Amino acid sequence: MIKLKEIIRKGLLNEANSSDYIRPYNRMYKAYENFASEISELSDFIDKVEGDKTDSKIIKKNFKKQVIPFIVLMKSWLKGKIR
């Protein structure tokens, strides 16, 4: 088994260009924007149909609590890869 120090020393790790990271990130971010738009439309639809905002508040709260921190993490990850 090759040790990590040997891999680094021998240059066996593939170093990618920053553009190699940017393209998949942009695709992921576009999917996020589409998902956020659909969540917004869904919560508006629920408000209109039920007349009660409880369910839409739960959906929006969990979106903000779960998805947005992941997007912030990915943005930070990309900044680290580009440098």
C-alpha positions as CSV (number, residue, x, y, z in Angstrom):
1,M,0.0,0.0,0.0
2,I,1.4,3.4,-1.0
3,K,1.5,5.9,1.7
4,L,0.2,9.4,1.2
5,K,3.6,11.0,1.7
6,E,5.0,8.8,-1.1
7,I,2.2,9.8,-3.4
8,I,2.8,13.5,-2.8
9,R,6.5,13.1,-3.1
10,K,6.3,11.2,-6.4
11,G,3.6,13.6,-7.8
12,L,1.1,10.8,-8.4
13,L,-1.8,13.0,-7.4
14,N,-3.5,14.6,-10.4
15,E,-3.7,18.4,-10.0
16,A,-6.6,19.8,-11.9
17,N,-7.0,23.3,-13.3
18,S,-9.3,25.8,-11.6
19,S,-11.6,25.7,-14.7
20,D,-12.0,21.9,-14.1
21,Y,-13.6,22.8,-10.7
22,I,-15.6,25.8,-12.0
23,R,-17.7,24.0,-14.6
24,P,-19.2,21.3,-12.3
25,Y,-19.7,24.0,-9.6
26,N,-21.6,26.1,-12.0
27,R,-23.8,23.2,-13.0
28,M,-24.5,22.4,-9.4
29,Y,-25.3,26.1,-8.7
30,K,-27.7,26.2,-11.6
31,A,-29.4,23.1,-10.3
32,Y,-29.6,24.8,-6.9
33,E,-31.2,27.9,-8.4
34,N,-33.8,25.7,-10.2
35,F,-34.5,23.8,-7.0
36,A,-34.9,27.1,-5.0
37,S,-37.3,28.4,-7.6
38,E,-39.3,25.2,-7.4
39,I,-39.4,25.3,-3.6
40,S,-40.7,28.9,-3.7
41,E,-43.4,27.9,-6.2
42,L,-44.4,24.9,-4.1
43,S,-44.7,27.0,-0.9
44,D,-46.7,29.6,-2.8
45,F,-49.0,26.9,-4.2
46,I,-49.5,25.4,-0.7
47,D,-50.4,28.8,0.7
48,K,-52.9,29.4,-2.1
49,V,-54.6,26.0,-1.9
50,E,-54.7,25.5,1.9
51,G,-54.9,29.1,3.0
52,D,-52.7,28.0,6.0
53,K,-49.0,29.1,5.9
54,T,-47.8,26.5,8.4
55,D,-46.7,23.9,5.9
56,S,-45.0,26.4,3.6
57,K,-43.1,27.9,6.6
58,I,-41.9,24.5,7.5
59,I,-40.7,23.9,4.0
60,K,-39.0,27.2,3.7
61,K,-37.4,26.9,7.1
62,N,-35.9,23.5,6.4
63,F,-34.7,24.7,3.0
64,K,-32.8,27.6,4.7
65,K,-31.6,25.3,7.4
66,Q,-30.3,22.5,5.2
67,V,-29.7,23.6,1.7
68,I,-28.3,27.1,2.0
69,P,-25.4,26.0,4.4
70,F,-24.5,23.3,1.9
71,I,-24.3,25.9,-0.9
72,V,-22.1,28.2,1.3
73,L,-19.9,25.2,2.0
74,M,-19.5,24.5,-1.7
75,K,-18.7,28.1,-2.5
76,S,-16.0,28.0,0.2
77,W,-14.7,24.7,-1.2
78,L,-14.5,26.2,-4.7
79,K,-12.6,29.3,-3.4
80,G,-10.0,26.9,-1.8
81,K,-9.6,25.0,-5.1
82,I,-9.2,28.0,-7.2
83,R,-6.4,29.5,-5.1
